[in-house]
């Protein structure tokens, strides 16, 4: 009985997320006075949308490269181009394509079957995994390693989010709360402490032994090289820069969307709003952030005197541009009939 309930929840949860996203988006749109914005339609500078799209595209390419290097360091085959393509496909699934798997699960499973030539090994097994879905506890050692390296890629992304968000709070956090600056310093100190611990663990025989033992207990073998690429000094400095830069590109893209509507937002405000949104998106309560993004950013940027209606328009445009830039991922899904 428990298994049936779990399957029902798993099957219908994506549709519930759609309903929640529509409800949030409708609430934001309903509360905005659109008449002043519609009257200024002719003032929209569409050139900024092009620059925003380029920033979004470059950010996803960098994300795919980072994940590809992590996977190859752990012994997986496949060209960097193939990993970028998988990254786009997985991100596109996260945008709301009908799927029994999330985008991260999709790319972890497919990458496990990827060969250096770009073809797939054991395609029948791969198709069955994608059709039926797969639980982590049911997967074999190599597939667990693929999931783990995809998880490490997500951790690096979270590091970039926390660093940018903390810097935004340090610069302008008092506008939100009186203790906003202190919160920024606390988040930055916690993030840097985590990175320092990970760097020490890479060179400490005792810590490395404990970590390796824990991974072996989880049947994850071969992750050491990937962990060193992610967290060992001085490579971790490059990883921090890339993680921050990827999220900074998202902030730049959103600022370009605002500029298209004739609005300039302080960079510190966006450094607070977008990282906070990224953390909220870790909760599976909306469809790729639709509705949640508009309501969160309009509430945050309103503190800097930015009209909520403009933020909603910029946010919808940003979401649409993101979806458009990820459309090349459809090619891989259909070409190899791995659309799920």
N, C-alpha and C positions, 0 to 999 in steps of 0.2 A: 504493500500500500504506500509506503514511504517513497519507493522508487517511482511509482505512478505520479504522485503529487509533484515530485521533483521534476519529472519530465514535462508535466503540464505547465509548471512555473517557467521552466526553461524555454518551452515552446512559445508561451504567450507574453513573456517579459519584454521582448523587443517591441511588440505592439503596444504594450502599456507605456513604454518609453516614448513612443510616437505620440500617444495621447497626452502624456505629460508635457512634451515639448510643444505641441500645438496649444495646450492650455496656457503655458507660460508665455509663449509668443503672442497669443491673442490678448492676454492680460496687458502686456506691455504696449501693444499697438492700440488697444482700446483706451488706455490712459493718456495717450499722447495727442496733443493738439496739432493736427497735420496741416492746417490751412496756411500758416506762414511758410512752412517748408515747401509745400506744393507750388506756392506762388513764386518761389525762387528757383524753380527747376532749371531755367535757362542759365543760371549761374554755375551749374555743375561743371567742373573741369574733369573731363573723362580721361585725360592723360595720366592723372594720378592713379587711376584704376590699373593702367598698364604697369606702372612701376610697382604697385602693390602686388600684382600677379607675379612679377619677376621675383620679388622678395620671397613670396610664398613658395614658388617653385624651387628656388635655390635652397630654401630651408629644408624642404623634403628631400632634395638630392643629397644634401649634407647628412641628413638623418639616415638615409639609406646607405651612404658610404660608411658611416660610423658602425652601423649594425653589420655591414658586410665584413669590415675588418675584424670585428669581434668574432663573428662566426668562423672566419678563415683561421683566426688565431687558435680557435678551439679544435681545428682539424677538419672542418666541413669544407667540401668542395664547392665550386661555383665561382663565376667571375663576379667582379664588383658590379658590373652592369646588371647581371641577373639579380643580385641582391637589391639593387636600387629598384628594379622593376617589381620585385616581390614586395618591397617596402611601400611602393605606390599602391599596389593591389590591396595589401593589408589595410593601408590607411583609407582606401576607398571603401572597403567593406565596413570599416568603422564609421563611415559617413552615413551608413544606413542601408547598404545592400542586404537583401534577404539572405540570411546565413545561419547555419547551425553552430558556427564558430565566430568568435571575435576576430578582428583583423590580426592581432598578435598571434593568436592560435593558428590562424591560417598560414602566416608566413613561417612560423616555427615548424609546422608539419611539412609544408612544401619544401623548405630549405633542407630538411632532413633527407629528402629524396633527390636533391639537386646534384647533378654531376658537373664536372668542369666544362663539358661540351655544351651545357645548357639543357640537356635532356633530363628525364627523370628515371630513377631506378624503381623497380617494383611498382609500376603504375597502378596495377589492380589494387594493391594494398593501400596506396596513396588515395585512390578514389574512394575506397571504403572508409578510410579515416575521415575524409572530408565530408562524405555523405552522412555518416552516422555520428560524427563528433567523437571526441576522445577526451577522457579524463586523464589528468596528469598522473594519478596513481596507477593507471592502467598501462602507461607507456613504458617502453623499454629504455635501456640506458642511453643510447644515442639520441633518441627523441627527447628524453628528459634533459640531456645536455643542450639540445636545440632550444627547448623552452627556457632553460636557465639562462642562456646567453641572450635570448630575447628579453628576459626579465632584467638582466644587467644593463642592457641598452635602455630600458625604461628607467632604471635607477639613475643612470647618467643624465637622462632628460630631466628627472626630478631634481637633480643637483643644480642644473642650469636654472630651472624655475625658482628654486629656493634662493639662489644667489641673487638673481635679478630682483625678485620680490623683496628680499631683505634690503638691498641697496635702495630700492624705491621707498621703502618705509623709513630708512635712515635719512633720506633726503627730504621727504615730505609727509612722513607718517603722522605728524601731529595734527594734520588737517582732518584725519579720520578719527583718531583718538589721541588723548593727551599722552598716552604711553605708546603711541605708534612707533616712535623712534627706538624706544627700548625693545619693543618687539622685533624690530628689524635687526638690531644688534644681537638679540638672542637667537634668531633664526640663522643669521650668518655664522655666529659662533658654533652653533650646533652642527651646521652643514660642514664647516671647516674641520671641526673635531671628528666628524664621521670620516672625512677624506683622509685626515692624518692617521686615524686608526687603521683604515684600510691600507694605507701606504706602509705603515709599520708592520701590519699583518703579512704583507707580501714578502718581507725580509726577515721576519721573526720565525725561526724554525718551530718554536713551540706553538705560536698562534696558527701558523700555516698547517701544522700537524692537526690541530683541533678542527680547523675549517675543512681540511681535506677529509678528515674522519667523518665530519657531519655530512659532507656531500656524498661520501661513499655510502653512508647509512641511508641516504635518499636515492641511492643508485644513480648518482650523477658523477661520471668519471670523465676526466680530461678537461676540466674547467680551469685548471691552474694557469695555463698560458693566457686564456681569455681574461681572467681576473687580473693578471699582471698588466695586460694591455690596458685595462680599464683604470686600475688604481695604483700601480707602482710609480714611484718617483724616478725620473721626471716626466714620464709619459702622461701621468695624471694631470699635469699642467696643461698639456695639449687638449686632453679630454675636457677639462673644465672650460677652456677657451671655446672649444667647439660647441659644448652644451649651452653655454651662455650665448654664443653667437647665433645659434639656431633659434633660440627663443627671442633674441633681440631682433632677428629678421621678422618674426611674427609681429612684434611691437611696431617695427618700422612700417610693415605692410598695413597694419591697422591705422597708424597715423596718416598714411597716404590716403586711406579711404576717408578719413575725416577731412583731410585737406581737399579732397575732391568736392566736398560739400561746403568748402570755405571756412573750415574750423581747424584751429591749431590747438592741440592738447599738450600740456607739459609732459615731457618724457617721463618725469617721475610719477605722474598720475597713471600713465600706461604701464610703467614698471610695477605698479601696485595692482592695477586692475586685471591685467592679462595673466600674470602668475597666479593671482588668487583664483581666477577663473580656471586655470589649468589644474589647480588642486581640487576645485569643486567637480571638475569633469572626471576625476577618478571615481566619483560616485556614479553608478550606472542609473541615473534618474532621468536622463534626457537623451535624445537622439543626436549624438555628435555635438552636443552643446547648444543645439537650436532652442531658443527660448531662454535657456539658462544663461547663455552668453549675452543676449540682449538685455535681460533684466538685471544681471550683475553689473555689466559695464555702464549701463545708463544710471544705475544707482551710485556707483563709485565716481564716475566722471562728473555727475551733477554737483558734487562737492567742490569741483573746480570751476563751476559756473557754466558748464557745457550743457546745452539744451538736450534733454533726453531724446527727443525725436530725431535729432541729428545723429546721436550715438546709435539709435536703433537702425537707422538707414545705413550708417557705416558698418554696423555689425552684420546686417543682412547681406550687404555687398561683400564684406570680408568672407562670410561663410560661403556665398555663391562662388567667389573667386577661388577659394580653397577647393571646392568641389570640381570646378572646371580644370584647375591645375592637376588634379588627381585623375582626371579622366583617362590619361594614357594607361592607367592600371587596368582598365577594362580590356585592353588588347591582350594582356597576359591571361586574364581570366577566361576569355573566350577562345583564344588561340589554342590553349592546352586543355580546353573544356574542364577547367577547374573552378568554374563559377558555382558558388554554393549558396 
